[in-house]
Amino acid sequence: MGHMIDLKSADGTTFAAYVAGPAGNPKAKGGLVVLQEIFGVNSHIRSVADGYAAEGYFVVAPATFHRVQPGVELGYTEADMGTGFGFKTAVEGLPAPGVMADIQAAIDHASQAGKVGIVGYCWGGLLTWRA
């Protein structure tokens, strides 16, 4: 089971991220950044991170909506999809580097475990090719 921490981007922006490491704190196989769906770092993304941690990885799941709305944690209703899509559109409209600086901060934090992989779900999948 992981916990929330604060990370800092190169531009000084502080944002939340969920981190989870291998049980019993053994040496991690490496780092992994998990990029959220349009629903935020919700219970599903946290459980995905916990699953990778159970397999031996040090996982960081950054809250990539924080520049437009901190603390987003949506469900999977039609209304939630509309809300999440609105946040996604707003984040994608930010001036460069926008959320990419936050993803880099997550990569940097995950690198304490060695080499870092990145995986994205839903909107996060679109962000992985940019990172």
N, C-alpha and C positions, 0 to 999 in steps of 0.2 A: 504494500500500500504506500502510495506516495504522498506528497504534500505540495502546497503552493509556496513559491518563493517569488522574490522580485529580481528581475534582471534589468540591466541598463544597456541601452543601445549606444552606438558611437556618438549620436547627437545628444546624449544625456537623458533621453526619455526613459523613464522607469515603467516597467510593465510586468504583469504577473505571468508566471509559467508554472505548470505542474511538473514536478520531477519525481521519478521513481527509480530506484536502484535494485540490484539483485538482493534477494532475501539474505539476511544474516551478514550483509555487507561484504561478501566475497569480492575478489577482483572481477570487475566487469569485463565482458568480452569486447566491449567497445561502446561508443556513444551512439545514440539514435535520437533524431529530432522527429517528432510526430506533429504534423501540421493538421490543424482542426478542419472539420467540416464547416458549413455555414451556420452551425448551431452553437459555436463557441467551444470552450474547453468544458464540455458538459460531462455527465456521468459516463457516457459511452466512450468519449476520447480518453478520459481518465482510466477506464477499464482496459482500453487498448494499450495505453502506456504501461499499466500494471502487468498486463500479459507479456509484453516484451521484456519488462524488468524480471518477471518470473523465469524467463528464458536466459537471463544473465546479462542484460544490457542496462546501461545507465541512460534513462530516457528523459528528454525534455520536450514538453508540449507547450509552446508559447501561445499566449492569448493574442491572436493576431487582429482582433477587432479593437483593441484598447485605444488606438489613436482616434477612433470615432465614438466608441462607447465601451468603457471598461466594464468588466464583470459580466459579460454576456454568457448566459448559460440557458439555451433554449431546448425545447423538446422537439418532436417530429410531426407536429400538426401542420395543417395547411397554413394557418396563421403564422406559426413559427418559421415556416419556409419563406414566407413573404418578408418577415422581419429580418431574417438572416440574409436574404438576398439584398435587402436594402443596405445592411451593414457592409456586405461584400462590395457592392457598387460604390459606396462611400470610400472604403479603404482603397479600392482600385483607382479612385479619382484623386488620391493624395499626390502631392508633388514627389518626385523621385528623391531619395530612394524609398520613401514610404515604409511599408512593412518589411521590405527586404533588409533594412538595417536591424530590425527586431529578429528576423530569422537568423541573421549572421550572429547576433548576440547569443541566440539559443545554440547555434552550432559551436560557438566559442566555449560556452559553458559545458556542453556535452563532450567537448574534446578532452576534458580532464580524464576521461576514461579511455583515451586513445583515438583511433580512427573513428570517424563519424559517418553514419548513414542518415538518409532523410527519406521519410515516407509521408505522403499526404493523402487525406481522405476527402472526397467531395471537392470543395474549393481548394483545399490544401494540396490536392494532386496537381492542380493547375499552377500552384506556387512552386512546386518542387523543381520544375524545369528552369525557373528564374533564379533559384537560390545558388 
